[in-house]
């Protein structure tokens, strides 16, 4: 299972890097064309936006894996480990439910955009279902990460699953 997750992480991070690189390179090309040659293509900004949006929704999955999302832990850190475990499971189910709802409606929007052949208004006439797919795909990947986290919390529990990074790095000091 760990090899599959490592492969998944590698594919995600590589894809995010490629999308970000293409987005930045396209933006640079647009700036050069606009200011050096006075001939900026109208569709360049659209491509940059799509690359950034896809990158953001894919990196959300990576952040879910690494517990890198913003969390208010000031109060939760004060609870005993057993209560924190219960809260982590509750949080996992709530996040999973949110991801399922967004994915469900996201795929419905993608389907409608595909069926009705919605396209952008620029000269590129980009199929919008591809852009809309970023939301559905990103939330699906995050949901899968939460399923894995819930499995670990419920069946393979280790304290490191609920301890924050700064808590694990503290040295034990005698009172």
N, C-alpha and C positions, 0 to 999 in steps of 0.2 A: 504494500500500500504506500509506503514512504517513497518508493521509486516513482510510482505514478504521480504522487503529489509533487515530487521534485521536478519531474518532467513537465507537469502542468505549470508550475511556477516559472520554469525556464521558457516555455512557449509564451506564456503571458508577458513576461518581462521583455522578451525579445520583440514581440509584436508591439508592445507599448513603446519600446525604444525606436523601432522602425517608423511607427506612426508619428511619433514626436519629431524624429529626424526629417521625415518627408514634410511635415507641417512647417517646421522651421526653415527648411530649404525652400519650400514654396513661398513662404513669406519673404525670404531674402530675395528670391527671384522677382517677386512682385515689386519690392522696393527698388531694385536695380532697374527694372523695366519702367517703373513710374518716373524715377528721378533722373536716370541717365538717358533713357531713350524716349521718354514722354509717351509711352505706349503700354500702359498697364492693362493686362487682360482683366475684364470685369469678373471673370469666374475664379480668379486666383484666391480672393478672400474667402470665397465659399469653400474651396478645397481645404484651406487652412483651418477654417472653423470645423469642418467635418473630421479632420485628423485630430484636432484637439478634443472634440467631444468623444470620439471613439477612445482616445487615450485615457480620458478621465473615467469613463465607465469601465474600462478594463482594469485600470489601476485600483478601482474600488474593491475588486476581488482580491487583489494582492494585499491591500490594506486590511481587508477582513481576515485574511490568513495570518498576517503578522500582528493582528490586534493593534493596528495603527490608526484606526478611526478615533476621532475626538470623543472623549468620554468624561463625564463628570464623576470623578471617583473620590472626591473629598469625603463624602459621607460613607460611601461603600467601604472604603479602606478601614473605617473604624469598627465595622461589624466583625464578629467571629467568622472563622473560615467556613463553618457549616452554613451560616446565613448567606455568606458571599457566594457559596456554591449554588444555593437555591436561586439567588438573584441572577447569577450568570446563566442558569438554565432558563429562567423566565425571560431574560433579555434575549437569549438565543431564539426562543420560540416567537417572541414578538418581532424580532428582526426578520426571521424566516417568513412569518406571515406577511410582513410588509413587502418583502421581496417577491413572494408568490403573487400578491395582488398586482404589483407594478409590472411584473413579467407577464401575467395573464392579459392585462389590458394593453400592455406594450405590444405583445404579439398580435392582438386584435387590430391595433392601429397599423402595424406593419402589413398585415394581411389586406386591410382596406386600401392602404396606399399602393400596394402591389396590384390589386384587382383593378383599381381605378386609374392606374398608371400615373400617379401624381409625380410631377417633375418640378424642379426649381425654376425660377423665373429668369435666371441668367442665361447667357448664350450657351452655357454648358448643358442645360436641360438635364441635370443630374436626377436620377430616380430617387425620390425621397424615402422610399421604403428602406434603402440602405442606411440612410442617416437615422431614421427612426429605430432601426434594428439595434443601434448602439445601446439604447435604454433597456430594451427587452433582454438583450444578450448580457449586458453588464449586471442587471439585477438577477438574472438566472445564475450567473457565475457566483455572485455574492451569496445567493440562496444556497447553492451547493456548498460553499465554504461554511455556511452556518449549519448545514446538515452534518458536515464533518465535525464541526466544533461541538454540536450537541451530542453526537455519538461519543466523542471523547469525554465530555463532561458526565454523561450518563453511564458509560460502560468502561472507560479507561481513565478514570479521574486521576490527575496529578495536580498538586498544588500550583505548579507553574502555569496551569491553564487559567487560573483566576488571579494570581498575583500580578501586580503591575511590575514593569521592568525596574523601576526605581526601588521597589520593595525587595526584589530578588538580589539587587546589587548592594543593599545595605549590609554593613558588617554587623554581626551580632555583638552588641556592647553589653557588658555586665551592668546591672542596675546599681 
